[in-house]
Structure formats: C-alpha cells, structure tokens
Amino acid sequence: MRNAVLPHLLYGSLTLGVYTALLHIYFHHNHESSGQKKTQQPTSIWALHKKLQLQINHSSGQIPRQHVRAKIPSTYETKEQRPSVRLGREFNYTDRELLHGFLNYGFNIIISKHLGSERHVPDTRNKMCLQKHYPIHLPTASVIICFHNEELNALLRTVSSVMNLTPHKILKEIILVDDMSDFGDLKEELDHHLENFRGKIKIIRNKKREGLIRARMIGAARASGDVLVFLDSHCEVNKVWLQPLLNAIAKNHKVVVCPIIDIINDMTLEYQPSPIVRGAFDWYLQFKWDNVFSYEMDGPEGPTGPIRSPAMAGGIFAINRHYFNEIGQYDKGMNLWGGENLELSLRIWMCGGQLVMLPCSRVGHLLRQRIMNQTEAVKAMNHNNLRLVHVWLDEYKEQFFLRRPHLKFIPYGNISERVELRKQLGCKSFQWYLDTVFPELEPVGGS
C-alpha cells in the first residue's frame, strides 16, 4: 500500500509545482506588462502585424505607404529579463495535454494532432501575383529542414506542404537533419511516415547536438540541388512559393531571397496573412520587422516586386549553393542559434551580394512559445553576437557596447578565420553598409 501511494504523492507534488511555476510566470509577466505600458518595446512581426492590419487590405492589394524608422528603445528588455511564456488569461492550466504541449513544444498540440500531417492553407498572395509566369526551366532546389524535438505533426505538415505545393521537376530533394532529438516518435514513427515520400527525402541523424547553425551546414554539405532553401521545422509553404525564389536566383546567383513570412497562431494554429515588411535590426542586434519604403511599391510590379532588405529573419531563405560556399557558409564558431541571421545578412551586403524579400512567395511560420531555462540560449546568443560585432561592425562596435557594456570583456573564441574571409572576399566597410543599405540605423552618441 505504501509503495502504491508514494508515486501518486510524488506525481501530485510535481504537477502542483509545474502549475505553480506557470502561474508565477503568468502573473509576473502581467505585473511587468502593466508597469511598462509606456516603455517602447522592440518591434516584432507579431506586434507589427496587428498594427499594420488596420492599414492594409490584402484583398484589395493596398499597401502601407509610410516608412517606419527603426528607433532605438529608450529602455531595452533583454532576453534574460523577458518572460519565456505568454499564455494569457484564457489559457486552461488544468488541461494536462494542452499544458504538456506548451511545456514541450511551445504551441497547442491538441489542434496540431487534429490537423494531422497535411492541410490546405489560404492563398495569401496579392492578386497581381497570380498574373506572374515563371520560366519552365528553373534551377533545382534542395530544401533543408533541421529539427530537434519537434512535434511530429508540425514537422510532417512542413514536409507534406513542400511535397504537395512544389513541382517535382524543381524539387531536387528534402534533407531532414535530426539534431539528436530525444522524443521517440521522431525515430521509427517518423521514418514510417516518410515512406510516402521515398526517393525525395534524405534524413541525417546527428550523433551529438550540434545546434541549428552547424546542423544546417551538415545538411548543406549533403545537398545536390542548385539552390539551398532553408526552412524551419514548423512551417507550411503556400501556393507557387518556390518558383519566385528560384527565378530571382537564376537571374543573379548573388541574390539571396526570402519569402514574406505569414503567421501561424500558436494557440489556434490559424494561418494568417502577414503585411509586406522588410528585415531590420537595432544597435542591440535585436532583429525586427520594419515597414518598407513607398517608392519600392511604386515600380512597374507594384506590391509584387522585390524589396531590398537590410537583414533576414534567418529561418526561411534561399541561396545559390555555390554562392553559399563561396561566401563562407555560416560561422561554425557560433553556437546553437541566434545572431547567425544578422551575420549572414551583413556578409551578403558587404561582400557584393544582395538580400531581397519577394512578396509573391509566402511561407507560414509557427511562432512557438517556450517554457524553459534560457540560460544556455542567452549564452549562445551573446557569444554569437560578439563574433559578429568583432568581425563586421568595425568602429561601430562601440554602439553595441554602449548598450551591452557587460559583454565587452566576455571571450568569443578565435575569429581569425572569419577576419581573413572578409579580406579574401574584398568586403566593404560597415560604414558603407550604413550609408548604402541601412541609413535608418543612426548612431547615437557618436561612433
């Protein structure tokens, strides 16, 4: 009897502890939010989406006309300070399956299981995109999807959407890189589901946890397509998503292209259109979404033409495979993920390439929430940002350290190889980047 009661007591204590921790995070966040309503926060696509939806009517093709400058916040909430979960007042903390899903995956797994391995999503392209025609002969693509402990149905929807909405003539292969997942359904069960796509899918299973950056490099090394297309493992591509990307690269192999990233709600999993935005960042090296210049929408292609973007989000983009190798792939000295998107963006622009958003390519992305100890992620982000700062920002690195002085004397590894790469590629200065690509990023207090 005693042996039977003890496990129940332990389980009950553990469950109570998890609920208590969640409630503490929730009320702590509400308390902080109420005290910071007047504080300007870094812009995210999700906040920008709500703001711009009042201005943009997607069905009529209207576009925002003013440009929103990337302003430096008066105060900055670092990732160490930011709450790691925002579940809201209506979250059902007593639903164990729902709670389990957010704890392990960061979104509503009940709805994800109900949706299954594939579904139809609304076509969110501007109607003018439907009139575009692309060459019959396009480069082939290797789609690289890295995952670690991803929810099975979300991963399968990513794969099936690519398979169902991509002409097989241009889809060379899908390369899945399992970055040492722990969850059992990502082993034999995943292999069983992938039998339906035999011949188009390669799966690589890392022997140790590499992190997103090095996992992508492992996938790229196995690719044979003309173009590398990187996707997150919780995406759903839209109609005619790949042809615009390949067509732009076929015209100029030094152009790196990104789709407009639509929103998949973490609670409802509803697929929602995103406004047309470009990627940017501030002096904290915090990525943000920014509105576009009106003149970029006034050309002959209107709201369907390419948009110059100072930076990319990094999760979803396409690049010529040989050009990816030529410009140095990723910095393999970076850890896990974070900062690699800005480093690659600067390298593309400063070393002779271009980075553009293509509004006629749409890919939905599920923004997951995480309830976890973020110490390791924050440490990796700081490490990666420091490598970026010391290789690419020149004298403007002091703008970063003015805002993050506690990072000035933290070690960041050997960067001599990346410094040499910059010399070999004949890259321009960061001053050139500010003058030519992103003049809106204005230094404060001198450079």
PEPEQUI-V52122 format. One line per field, one symbol per residue. ss: DSSP state (a for helix, b for strand, c for the rest). psi: psi as a letter, one per 30 degrees, with the letter a starting at -180 (. if undefined). burial: + if it has 16 or more other ideal C-beta (glycine too) atoms within 10 Angstrom, else -. A space follows every 10 residues. Layout:
ss->???
psi->???
burial->???
This chain:
ss->caaaaaaaaa aaaaaaaaaa aaaaaaaaaa aaaaaccccc ccccaaaaaa aaaccccaaa cccccccccc cccccccccc cccccccccc cccccaaaaa aaaaccccaa aaaaaccccc ccccccaaaa accccccccc bbbbbbbccc caaaaaaaaa aaaaaccccc bbbbbbbbcc cccaaacaaa aaaaaaaccc bbbbbccccc caaaaaaaaa acccccbbbb bcccbbbccc aaaaaaaaaa acccbbbbbb bbbbcccccc bbcccccbbb bcccccbbbb cccaaaaccc caaacbbbcc bcccccbbbb aaaaaacccc ccccccccca aaaaaaaaaa cccbbbbbbb bbbbbbcccc ccccaaaaaa aaaaaaaaaa aacaaaaaaa aaacaaaccc cccccaaaaa aaaaacccca aaaaaacccc ccccccc
psi->eefeeeeeee eeeeeeeeee eeeeeeeeee eeeffgefkk lkkleeeeee effffkjeff gllkelkjkj kkkelkjlfe fkkfkiflfg kjffjeeeee eeeffgljfe eeeeeafllk lkjglkffff fkkllejlll kjjkjkljhk keeeeeeeee eeefgkkfef jelkjkjjih lfkefgceee eeefffgkff kkkkjkfljf leefeeeeee ffkflekkjk klghljlakh eeeeeeeeee ejfgkkkklk jlkjkfefgk jkklljllka laffhjklkk llkefffgaf fbgflkkkkf lleffjlkkk eeeeeeggbl jffllclkff eeeeeeeeef ggalklkjfg kkkkkjjklk jljgeeeeee eeeeeeeeef effbffffee fefhfffegk kgakgeeeee eeeefhlllf eeeeeeeiff ikkkgl.
burial->---------- -------+-- -+--++--+- ---------- -++-+--++- -+---+-+-- --++---+-+ -++--++--- --+-+-+--- +------++- ++-++++++- ++----+--- +--+++--+- ---+---++- ++++++++-+ ++++++++++ +++-++---+ +++++++++- +----+---+ --++-----+ ++-+-+---+ ++++++++++ --+-++++++ ++++++++++ ++++++++++ --+-++++++ ++++-+--+- +-++++++++ ++++++++++ ++---++--- --+++++-++ ++++++++++ +-++--++++ +-++++++++ ++++++++++ +-++++++++ ++++++-++- +-----+--+ ++++++++++ +++--+++++ +-++------ -+--+--+-- ++--+-++-+ --++--++-- +------
